[in-house]
Amino acid sequence: MKLSPPLILGIDSSTTACKAIVFDLHGTPVVEGRATLPLSIPRPTWHEQPAEMWWQAVVRASREAMSKLEVAGLSARAIVALCIAPQRETFVPVDEAGRPLRSAIVWMDERARDLLPTIAREYGAARIHSETGKPLSGNLSLGKIAWLREHEPGVFARTAKYLDVAAFLTHKLTGHYRTGWGCVDPMGLFDMRTNRWNTDLLAYLDLRLEQMPEAFPPATVTGTLTADAAAACRLPAGIPVVAGVGDGQAGGIGVNITQPGQAYLNLGTAVVSGTYTETYITDPAFRTMGSAIPGTYSLETVLLGGTYTITWFMERMSESANRRMTNYELRMTDYVSRITDYENAITAIPPGAEGLMLVPYWNSVMNPYWDAAASGIVVGWRGNHTCAHLYQAILEGIAFEQRLHAEGVEAALGWPVESYLAMGGGARSAHWRQIIADVTGKPVTRAATPEAAALGAAIQAAAGVGLFPDVRTAAAAMSQNENEPPFIPDTERHEFYTQLYEQVYRHLFPTLQPYLDKLAHLTA
């Protein structure tokens, strides 16, 4: 069996799937393996996962990739490093042996909503924002740990470590409780001014520093693959494991967002956009994240109800919602088929969905309102509207929200976001990319690589073991720069969408917010 030039393994451990992708030093994917992840909703607004499933998914995905590598006539011995791009804010409490004490609490979980006012009053919401870069919100781990202290005191008392996804997997791979700065700063417990755990916040939560994993700069080797982990994953023992950043920031470096004015747009379960800056700044319009280049930052906006809202529509509201299919492959085939039908149907619907407008807060709202009780809005219903109109209103509503987000970032930065490099599952829709361009007035280009987070992890791994002098150089060499031609805003449609945005959309939620909050309280 022949050896290939050095190969890198990038692992994207996201919310619903794990992808293990082997890249060469040009950023070309060689082989990949995938494994799905379960997500449970034990109560309304709760979202959990068994943490051991993260490891099982890594094992399955890695073994599949290694099998394909063998078929290609290559050797796993050519893999010289690996790095993980994890889902963010999700964490699991473990005991002294590293065993989970309960299911992991996932980033979209909102169980801590009622505790946020107390935390804001006692510790200070403005202080949390300035220290961690994150406005206080329900997705942060800090509120959920406070919830554990109050509602599951037995688990709280027995917890030896609170592990983010990367720390849990790194422990499985290397035996060390280690992670990256950019993997844990999304938790809201990390002081981004010093790149250390925020000991004041930990003390407020009755936590000790030793209960947190060691955190390292991006592209730092944190350990090597143990013999047991190597056997499980069919990888050579001793491979360096490199600290990375969360999947959002990893996607940004995977498409080479390394200069001011550039922005990525991940059209995934959540719609996440990030723009690069070398200055630590905070503002309610975004959350400040550590970037894959140490000492720099990603100003990130998040819409939690991204393609999640489209999936909700397909499962609950579309003409195919009542189809009962037990086979996963059949369900996915039907899903793709129906999406194609709706994509074709909305080509006959004019901009504005004939008066139907949607505010996509299906999973509450983060920036710029930071309201855990927020919910979605649909206005303008008339008898002529169909499911296709609602589908278009979803696409337009998400685009309007992205415009709102971008305006806040631009005001804080003092310079414009010039264009978007789109990735994620939603970026496959040419119609949606054109809507986003028309609404925002910015060109939208689909990234050449469909797996930017895994590539971003591989870029950091390559830099971490010295194959490139630094992450920036590795990104320039490995990101797939031959992207598709951009979708350019249509002047007439942009002017029309601007009227809808300025005169209607941006006023809807602020006007209805107090009533939606009362509705959430009365029906809780």
N, C-alpha and C positions, 0 to 999 in steps of 0.2 A: 504494500500500500504506500503510495507516494505522499510526501509531505508537501503542503502548499506554503506560500509565503505566510507571514504571521497573520493569524485570525483573531478576532475579538468577539466575545459573547456579550451581547446587550440583552438584559432581561427587563421587560416592561411588565411589572406586576400591578396591573390596574384593578379597577373595582370589579369587573365582571369576567376578566380573562387574564391569563399569564402568557406572554409571548417570549420565547427564547430564540433570538435571531443571531446568527453568526455573520459577521461582516468582515470584508477585507479592508485594507488600509486606504482604499478609495471610497469607502462607504457603501460598497456594493453588497447587497444581501446575498449570502451564499446558500444558506438553508435556514429553515425556521421550524419551530415546533410551537403548538398552542394547546392550552388547556383552559376550560371554562371554570368560573368560580361561582359558587352559589351566593345569593344575597337574600337574607330573610327579613321580614317585617313583622316581628312578634306583636307589636302594637302600632296603631296609627302614629306616624312621624318617627318611629324607631327603625333603625337599619343596622343589622348585625351580620357578621361572618365568623365561622369557625377559623381561628388563626392557623390551625394545623393544615387547613385546606390551602393556604398560601404556599406552604412548603410542598405539599403534595402536587400542587399545580406546577411549581418550579421543576420538580422531579419529572413529571410527565412531559412537560414541554421540552426540557433539556434532553431527555432520552429520545424523544421523537426527532429533535434536531440532530442528535448524534447519529441516529439510524440513517437519516437522510445524508449526512456527511459521508458515511461509509459507502452508501450507494453511489455517491458522486466520486468515489475513489480517493477521498481525502481522509486525513487522520485527525482525531481529536487532539493529538499531541501538538498540532499546529496552533491550537488556541492558547494564547499567552496571557490573557487577563479577562476578567468579567466585571461587570458593574450592574447594579440594579437601579431602575427608575421606578419608585413605588408610588402607589396611590397615597394621597396626602391626608393629614389630620387623623386618619384611622389609627387606632392603637389597641393594644391588648395588655392587660395586667397578667404577669406570670409569677410563679412561686420561685423559690430558691433554685429549683432544678430546671427552670425555664419552661415549665408546663403552664399553659393558659389556665387561669382561674375562672374564666367565663368566656363567652364569645367576644370577639373584638367589636368595638363600637365604631361604626363607619362614618366617614366624613359628613354624609348627608343626614345623619341622625339629628333630631331636634329635641331630644328628651330634656336637655338642660335649659330650655327656653325660659322657664319660670325663675331660674336661679340667676339669670343675667342681671336683672336690676340690682340684686343684692351685691353681686360681685362689683358692678359698676360703682355702687355707693361706697362699699367698704374699701376696695383697693384703688378705684378710680379708673373710669373708662378711658379718659384722656391719657393717663399714665400707661395703661396697658398698650394703647395705640403707639405712643411715642417710643416705648421700650421694645415692643415686639414687632412693630410695623403693621400690626393687624388691628383693625377696629374690633371691639368685643362683639362676637356673634356666636350663634348657636353651633356653627360647624367646628369651632376651635375645640381642641382636646381639653383645655383648662376647665371649661364649664362642665364637661362630661365627667372629669375626675372629681369635681366638686359634687356632682350628682351621685357618683359612686360612694363618696364619703358619707352622704346623707342617706341614701336609699339602700346601699349594699355594704354596710359597715364591716361585715365579715370578710368580704373580698378586699376591701380597702385595707384592713388590718393585716391581711396575709400577703399582700402584694410586695414582692421583692424588687421587681422592675416594671416600669411602664415602657413598653416597646412600640415604636413606630414600625411600619411594615418592613422597612429596610433593616432595622436593628434585629427584628425577629428572624429574618431570613439570613442576615449576616451571621447571627449566632448559630443557625443551623449549618451554615457553610463552613465557618471558621472556628466556632467555639467561643468567639468573643462577642460581648455586647457592645457593638460599635455601629456607628451610622454616620451620615454626612450632615454638615450644617444645613444644607438646603433640603434635606429630608425631614428634619425636625423643626426648622423655624416655622413651617406652617401650623404646628401644634398650638402656637400662642404661648409657649413657655420658654422661649429662647430670646435672649437679649441680643438684638441684631446690631446694637451699637458696639458690643464687645465680642460678639460671636461666642458667647458662653451661655450656659443655662442661667435663666433668671432666678437667682437664689431667693430674691424677695418674693417673687410669685410662688415659688415652690414652698417657701415657709408659710405663705398665706394659705396654701392648700394643705398644710401639714405634711408636706413631702420632704424627703431628704435628697440631697444631691446624688448620693450613691444609688438611689432608685431610678436614675435616668441613665441611658446608655452613654458611652463616650461619643462625643461628636467631633468630626474631623472636617477639614476643608475639602471641597470637591477635588477629585483626582488625586487623593491620598490613598496609598495602599493601607488597608485596615487589617489584613490577615491573609492567610493562604488556605486553600481548600483542604479540608481534612480527608483522610483516607475513606472514612465512612461516607461523607458527603459526596466525594468523588465517585465512589462506587454506585451510590444511589442515582446520581445524575449521568453516569457513564462519561465522566470527565477525568482528566489526569489529576492526580493528587498534587498539591503544591501550587496550583494556579493562583496568582495574586487576585484578591478581591479588592476592588477599588471603591472608595466612597463616592457617591453620586449626589444627585439632587432629586426632588420630587418629579413625578412624571410630567407636570406642566412645564417646569423650567427645563427639564431634559428635552422636551419637544422643541422648545425655543432654540436651544443650542444645536439640536438635530437639523434645524433648517437655517442655521448660521445667523441667528439674530444677535449680532455683536456690535451694532452701531446705533447711535441715536437716530430716531425717526423711523426705524424698522419696527414692525410688530408682527407677531404670529397670531393666528386665530384658529384655535382648536375647536372644531365643530363636533364635539363628542357628547357624551351623556350630559356633562355641563359644557357650556360654551366659555372657553377660557382664552383671554387675550393678554399678551404681555409685551411690553416695550422696554428696551434696554436703557439703563442709566448708570453712570459711575458715581452718582451722588445719592446718599441715603436721605430720602424725603418721605414724608407721610401725608396722607390726605384721605378724607372719607370717600373720595372718588375711586379709590383702589386700595389694594393691600400690597405691601412692600415685601418682596420675597428675595432671598439670596439667589443669585444667578450661578450658573455653572462655572463662571470665571470668578475666582476668589476676589473679593473686594468690590464686586459690582452687583447690581440689583436688577430685578425685573419688577416693574410696576404692573401689577396683574389685576385684571377685572374678571369677575366670575358671574355667569348666569347659571344658577343651579339647574334650571329647567331647560336644558338645551335639547339634544335629540331625545332626552328622556320624555319631553312633551310630545314629540312626534311618535315615540313608541306608545305612550299613553293613548294618543289619538288612534293609532292603528289597532290597539288591543281593546279599546273601550268604545270608540265613537264611529269608526269607519264602517263601511258596508260589510267588511269581512270580520267585524268584531265577534259575531256570533258563531263563526266557524270553529268547530271543536276538533282540534288536532292534537293527538298525543305524541306523535313522532316529532322530535326536535327538527330534523332536517326538512320534513314536510312543512312545519310551521315557518321556518326561515325562508323556504322557497316561496310560500304563499306571501310572506311579509314583503320580500323583495318584489314580487310580482305586483302586489297592490301599491307599493310605493311608486313603481314605474307607471301604473295606471294613473295615480294622482298627479305625478309629474307631467304626464301628457294632458290630463284634464285641465290643469291650471294654465296651460298655454292659451286657452280661450278666455280666461278671466282677466279683466283689466287690472292694472295696479290699484291697490286699495280694496281689493276683494269685494267690490260693489257695496262698500259701506260697512263691512265687517272688520272690526279691529280687535286685537288681542294683546294683552299685557302678560308675558309668559312667566309669571311667578308661581309656577306649579310646585316648586320646592322652596317657598319663601323667597326672600331677596337679601342679597348681600349689598355690595356697592350699588348705588350711592346712598341707599336708605337704611340698610342694616336693620331690617325689621323681620324678626323671626316669625312673627304672626302673619306676615303678608301672604296673600293668595292671588291666584290668577284672576284676570278680568277678561270678559268677552262682551263687547258692546256693539250695537248696530244691527242686531238680528232682524231680518225680514223674511217673509214667506218664500222669497225666491232663492234663499241661500241653501246650499247643499254642503255635503261633506267636503267636496273639493274647495269650496269657499273657505271653510274652516281650516283646511290644510294650508291654503295660501296665507290665511291670516296668521297662522303659527309661524310660517317662514318670515313673513313681513314683521311680525311682532318681535321676533328675535333680532332681526336686522335693526329695527328701531331702537331696541335696547342696546345693541352694540354701538349705535351712534351716540346714545346718551353716555355710555361708558367712555367712549373716546373723547368726547368733549371735556369730561372731567379730568382725564389724564393730560390732555393738551393744555388745559388751563393751569394745572399744577407745574407742568414741565416748562411751559413758556415756548414750546415749539410744537409743530404739528406731527401727528402720526401720518406718514406719507402714503403708506400702502399696507395691505395685509397679505401675508403668506398663509394660506388656509391649509389645514390638515385635518385628520380625523374622518370618521365615517361620513359626516354630513358634507364634507368637501367634495364627495363624489357627485353631488348634484350640481350640474352646470346651471340649472335654473335658480337654485338658491344662491350660488355665488354671484350671479348677475343681480339678484334682488339686493344682496348685501352691498354690492358696488353702487347700485342706483340709490339706495337709501343713505349710505354713508358718504357718498361722493368720493370714494377712494378706490383705486384699482385693487382687485382681488385676484391673486394668483394661486393656483393649486400647487402645493409643494410636490416636488418630484418623488420624494420618499413617502410612502403611505404609512410608515412606522417610525415617525420622527422621535418618539420617546425612547424606543429601543436603540435607535441610531445615536441619540444624544448620550445614552449610557455608554455605548461603545466608544464614542469620542472621548469621554472622560477616562475610560479604562485605558485607551491607547496613550493618552497623555500621562496618565498615572504611572505607567510602566516605562516611560521614557521613549516611546516610539515617535513622539513629537515633543518639541520643547515646552509647549503649554497647551491649554485647552483651546485658546483662540486659533492657534496654528492648526491644531487637529481638526477643528470645526471647518476651517477654510478648505482643508484637504479632503475631508470625508463627507461633508454635507453634499447632497445631490443638487448641484446648482443649475442643472438643465431643467428648469421648471416649465410648466405649460405657459402659453401666452396669457397675459392678464385679461380679466374681464374689466373693461373700461366703463365707467358710469355713463349712462345715456343722459344727455343734458335735459331733455324734456321730462323724462321719468324722474330724474333727480329733483327737478323743480317741483313736480307734483308731490313727491314723497316729502319734500321739505315742508310744504304747506301742511300736510297731514301731521308731520312730526311736531312742528312748531305750534300749530293751532289746536291739536287734539292730543296726540300721544303723550307728550311730556307732562301734560296736566292731569291725565287720568288717575294715576296712582296717588299723587299728592292730594288730590281732591277727595278720593275715596278712602284713603289710608285710615282715618279715624274710625270710619264705619266698618272697614274690614277687620280692624283690631277688635272692635266691640263684637263683631260676628264671631271671630275666633274665640273670644272669651266666653260668650254666651253658649257656644256649642261645643266647648272643650269637653 
